Amino acid sequence: MGVEIARVKALIATLASVTSAPHFHRTAFRTPRKTFATLDEAGRDLNLMFDPDHREFFCEQVPEAFSPVPGGWGRMGATRCDLRVVDEATLLSALAAAHRLAAPKPRARRGRDGEA
């Protein structure tokens, strides 16, 4: 089991409107709105930016692969995924969830009189 770094990048590339940029010793992946994941350059782990509910779900369902990032980031939902033990289907589900949370919010449509 486990997912290789090249496959992780390929899965991320399937998500809409994703860009990447260096982020310290990691690569950050973001939507136009915000970062949703950072990948360790050695390919050992991926940090996913969840809300606390998603973090709790993945950590509870697959505790051998997911754990809260220590400190304040973890309290806000940041979650470490161990790429050496996670299976591809679970990783894809986690990536999709983090991507959805970071997607741009739809704009409210305004009527003729300018009200939402």
PyMOL commands that set and color helices and strands:
alter all, ss='L'
color gray80, all
select helices_A, chain A and resi 5-13+52-61+72-75+88-102
alter helices_A, ss='H'
color red, helices_A
select strands_A, chain A and resi 19-23+26-30+35-40+45-49+66-68+78-82
alter strands_A, ss='S'
color yellow, strands_A
deselect
rebuild
show_as cartoon
